[in-house]
Amino acid sequence: MNRSDLYSLTPLLILSSAAILNFFSISIKRNHKVIFAITVLSLIGDFIFLTSYSLYHQQHIDPLLVVDGFGIFNIGLILLTTLVVALMSYAYFEQREERKEEYYILLILAALGACIMVISKHFVSFFLGLEVLSVSLYSLIAYLRTRERSDEAGIKYLILAAFSSAFLLFGMSLIYATTGKMDFGGIGYYLTTTQDIPLIMMAGLGMLIVGAGFKLGVVPFHMWTPDVYEGAPTPVTAFIATVSKGGMIALLVRFFNAINGYQYESFTNLFTVLSIASMFVGNILALRQTNLKRILAYSSISHIGYLLVAFLSGGSMGAQATTFYLVAYFITTLGAFGIIATLSDQHRDAELIDDYRGLLWRRPLTAVAFSAMLLSLAGIPLTAGFIAKFYVITAGIGTQHWLLVFCLVVNSVIGLYYYIKIIAVMFDQKLQIKSAKELHPLVYVISSVTIAVLAVFLFWLGVSPEGMLSLIDDVI
């Protein structure tokens, strides 16, 4: 490894060093504030270092990794998202009696795994990153040990993630047995020089899609999603909904571009079915829920269905729409879960719809911010969600995916109902308004500022998306 390779890997080394530093700090003396400070400063420092890269920088660390503009952009997105999760986690865990310090080690390691995934160009690095992410999530999901649902969610995720990893490994082995290659470029070269793809190769690619489908939570691999979202600590739920799924989407974009998978009708048909099923199942099941975290879980399933419309479009337009949708979805989802974390107390999360009844009259700014996040998820104009859906529809129309575009529009209308229902509860005056509970001052300071910044970015992208689109266009 030369100096240039080491420089390119520095963002990963900073995350690894932060985890080790937290570990030694805990072994000396437990202090939540110190561990939180190390985590936040490490993430900020890592992002600042990352901005020194040119978007046109490309460093191949053969045979496993490629640090290019697309990878740098996604690593930056992961770092900023993890920073927001860490900020909302401090106030959230400060109110609880559990030992809090190890949480930040796991959070950093999960972010490290996602960063490895988005710059992977080889099955070995892909699986290494995925397992670092998954193993960290096992513990993060079940971190609140006194909660029965938290343990249940962690065990469910552990068992189902093990099955998905088995599918991935078996699929990789079948592809290697056929091609003799494990790097994405080598697999793509084999496919371009082979007229008839062997059945065993098709089976291997199908198993890869099954494993990826589990991480994305698309139908019919979605059964873990609502239970895990409900049982996990709210900041962890936000991390799963954003970084975990976003990392897999970025890797799929890189893999399918390398093998030119969009030219194979069987794959496009399979993803079309997954997209349509995810849209309808996610939205219809969300209509039946009274638990807000479960509503957002089913909503995330439908949003991955929307995202697959852009993914299937392929080309630069499809990749641009996919990346912008991820940015808008990250901001909106972090804001929504951040508000849930802010309103939660030491006994339970504020996850029932009735917990938000009359919120506008108790905490008007929080209610307005939450309404903005929900309207963005629904794709209402002046929000980032509207621009994101507009570009997804544009990409779908450009490649004549008319059925997918029609299903997206129909499901956007369905989704609008349960988002508006939550907003209506916050504006309700019929019931007696509950007095605002006393919250830890750090909740007001850290969480409120974080949510305010997310709301600003939400409207900024909805009103003036040109800067972000130009940045994304440079990295595609």
Secondary structure as GFF3:
##gff-version 3
##sequence-region A 1 476
A	DSSP	alpha_helix	3	8	.	.	.	ID=ss1
A	DSSP	alpha_helix	10	28	.	.	.	ID=ss2
A	DSSP	alpha_helix	32	50	.	.	.	ID=ss3
A	DSSP	beta_strand	59	61	.	.	.	ID=ss4
A	DSSP	beta_strand	65	67	.	.	.	ID=ss5
A	DSSP	alpha_helix	69	94	.	.	.	ID=ss6
A	DSSP	alpha_helix	101	118	.	.	.	ID=ss7
A	DSSP	alpha_helix	123	141	.	.	.	ID=ss8
A	DSSP	alpha_helix	148	179	.	.	.	ID=ss9
A	DSSP	alpha_helix	184	192	.	.	.	ID=ss10
A	DSSP	alpha_helix	199	216	.	.	.	ID=ss11
A	DSSP	alpha_helix	225	231	.	.	.	ID=ss12
A	DSSP	alpha_helix	234	239	.	.	.	ID=ss13
A	DSSP	pi_helix	240	244	.	.	.	ID=ss14
A	DSSP	alpha_helix	245	259	.	.	.	ID=ss15
A	DSSP	three_ten_helix	261	263	.	.	.	ID=ss16
A	DSSP	alpha_helix	265	286	.	.	.	ID=ss17
A	DSSP	alpha_helix	292	313	.	.	.	ID=ss18
A	DSSP	alpha_helix	315	343	.	.	.	ID=ss19
A	DSSP	three_ten_helix	353	356	.	.	.	ID=ss20
A	DSSP	alpha_helix	359	362	.	.	.	ID=ss21
A	DSSP	alpha_helix	364	378	.	.	.	ID=ss22
A	DSSP	alpha_helix	384	398	.	.	.	ID=ss23
A	DSSP	alpha_helix	402	426	.	.	.	ID=ss24
A	DSSP	alpha_helix	441	442	.	.	.	ID=ss25
A	DSSP	pi_helix	443	447	.	.	.	ID=ss26
A	DSSP	alpha_helix	448	463	.	.	.	ID=ss27
A	DSSP	alpha_helix	466	475	.	.	.	ID=ss28
###
